[in-house]
Amino acid sequence: MLLSEVMSHQTQVERVAPIWQEWMQRWPTPAAFAQAGTDEILRAWGSLGYPRRALRLKECAQVIVDEHGGEVPEDVDKLLALPGIGDYTARAVACFAYGKNVPVVDTNVRRVVARVERGEALGAPGKKEIEQVAALLPEQNGPEFSVGLMELGALVCTARAPKCEECPVRAECAWLAAGKPEAEVKKRSQRFVGTDRQVRGKIMRLLRESDSPVEQKLIDDLWHDPAQLSRALFSLLEDGLAEQDEKGYFHLPR
């Protein structure tokens, strides 16, 4: 559960599923994963993007082994103390893996609560929405309620063209009563082409697919802008996603 949540953050589930299955077969326990080599992990991460998540997962597995006897903790605060684990992931694991009655807020839940409770088209992340969802939770069957709230946002109370006529809470919806006002600020999609992130991805792919250290010339051939390429390579070294040996060749961390 924890692995799938981290992998699917900012990555489509369709891309995550086959890699998650491969990882679970290769490293079925935190202890097994903690012993894996960093280069092996980064190669297995493939093209999921944001490879620093893979490094944080290794750190996370080591803490689970050292401090929790190799078992993923079930308490939200203990989960939040793990490297790379944010509020949503901690609450999702506690709720759906362990059946804890804790509020879980994703984009879909945030939108439903913003519309029904506050009359806003979209909700901005904040502490108040955790409190609002917590107030809605029934005393029992919290995980089932949370799944239902997520499904409501994903299938009915959608960002575009919501099916208000099918909504079971339309009579209580402040946004519908207000005439469905549009959001004041529209979120812009992130540009990828031409960014440092694209260049980093090209370098990481070269290192993953190489069985031996890579010389600078091969990296230089990856991108047309030497300054941007140098900046991207340096950032990978700084992030611990690549290393340079004494001969000046580059490789994945070992």
Backbone hydrogen bonds, N-H to C=O, Kabsch-Sander energy under -0.5 kcal/mol:
donor,donor_aa,acceptor,acceptor_aa,energy
5,E,1,M,-2.1
6,V,2,L,-2.1
7,M,3,L,-2.5
8,S,4,S,-2.2
9,H,6,V,-0.9
10,Q,8,S,-0.6
11,T,8,S,-1.3
15,R,12,Q,-0.8
16,V,12,Q,-1.6
17,A,13,V,-2.5
19,I,15,R,-0.6
20,W,16,V,-3.0
21,Q,17,A,-2.2
22,E,18,P,-1.9
23,W,19,I,-2.6
24,M,20,W,-2.5
25,Q,21,Q,-1.7
26,R,22,E,-2.2
27,W,23,W,-3.7
33,F,29,T,-2.1
34,A,30,P,-2.6
35,Q,31,A,-1.0
36,A,33,F,-1.4
39,D,253,P,-0.5
41,I,37,G,-2.2
42,L,38,T,-2.5
43,R,39,D,-2.0
44,A,40,E,-2.1
45,W,41,I,-1.8
46,G,42,L,-1.0
46,G,43,R,-0.6
48,L,45,W,-1.3
53,R,50,Y,-2.1
54,A,51,P,-1.1
55,L,51,P,-1.1
56,R,52,R,-2.3
57,L,53,R,-2.2
58,K,54,A,-1.7
59,E,55,L,-2.1
60,C,56,R,-2.9
61,A,57,L,-2.7
62,Q,58,K,-2.0
63,V,59,E,-2.1
64,I,60,C,-2.4
65,V,61,A,-2.1
66,D,62,Q,-2.8
67,E,63,V,-3.2
68,H,63,V,-0.5
68,H,64,I,-1.4
69,G,65,V,-0.5
70,G,64,I,-2.3
71,E,64,I,-0.5
71,E,68,H,-1.7
79,L,75,D,-2.3
80,L,76,V,-2.6
81,A,77,D,-1.1
82,L,79,L,-1.4
85,I,82,L,-1.6
86,G,84,G,-0.6
90,A,86,G,-2.5
91,R,87,D,-2.3
92,A,88,Y,-2.8
93,V,89,T,-2.5
94,A,90,A,-2.1
95,C,91,R,-2.5
96,F,92,A,-2.8
97,A,92,A,-0.6
97,A,93,V,-1.8
98,Y,93,V,-1.1
99,G,95,C,-1.1
100,K,94,A,-2.5
102,V,100,K,-1.8
106,D,104,V,-0.6
110,R,106,D,-2.7
111,R,107,T,-1.8
112,V,108,N,-2.1
113,V,109,V,-2.6
114,A,110,R,-2.2
115,R,111,R,-2.1
116,V,112,V,-2.9
117,E,113,V,-2.2
118,R,113,V,-0.9
118,R,114,A,-0.8
119,G,115,R,-0.8
120,E,114,A,-2.7
129,E,126,G,-0.6
130,I,126,G,-0.8
131,E,127,K,-1.8
132,Q,128,K,-2.2
133,V,129,E,-2.6
134,A,130,I,-2.3
135,A,131,E,-1.8
136,L,132,Q,-1.0
137,L,133,V,-1.2
145,F,141,N,-2.1
146,S,142,G,-2.6
147,V,143,P,-2.3
148,G,144,E,-2.2
149,L,145,F,-2.3
150,M,146,S,-2.2
151,E,147,V,-2.6
152,L,148,G,-2.2
153,G,149,L,-1.8
154,A,150,M,-2.2
155,L,151,E,-2.6
156,V,151,E,-0.5
156,V,152,L,-1.9
157,C,152,L,-3.2
158,T,156,V,-1.8
163,K,156,V,-2.4
164,C,162,P,-1.4
166,E,163,K,-1.7
167,C,164,C,-1.0
170,R,167,C,-1.2
172,E,169,V,-1.2
173,C,170,R,-0.9
174,A,116,V,-1.4
174,A,172,E,-0.6
175,W,115,R,-1.9
177,A,173,C,-2.0
178,A,174,A,-1.4
179,G,176,L,-1.5
180,K,175,W,-2.8
195,T,192,F,-2.1
199,V,195,T,-1.6
200,R,196,D,-3.1
201,G,197,R,-2.1
202,K,198,Q,-1.8
203,I,199,V,-2.2
204,M,200,R,-2.8
205,R,201,G,-2.1
206,L,202,K,-1.9
207,L,203,I,-2.3
208,R,204,M,-2.6
209,E,205,R,-2.2
210,S,206,L,-0.7
214,V,250,F,-3.5
218,L,215,E,-0.8
219,I,215,E,-1.1
220,D,216,Q,-2.6
221,D,217,K,-1.4
222,L,219,I,-1.8
223,W,220,D,-0.7
229,L,225,D,-2.5
230,S,226,P,-2.5
231,R,227,A,-2.2
232,A,228,Q,-2.5
233,L,229,L,-2.5
234,F,230,S,-2.5
235,S,231,R,-2.0
236,L,232,A,-1.7
237,L,233,L,-1.9
238,E,234,F,-2.5
239,D,235,S,-2.1
240,G,237,L,-0.9
241,L,236,L,-2.4
242,A,236,L,-1.1
243,E,251,H,-2.8
245,D,249,Y,-2.8
248,G,245,D,-1.9
250,F,214,V,-3.0
251,H,243,E,-2.4
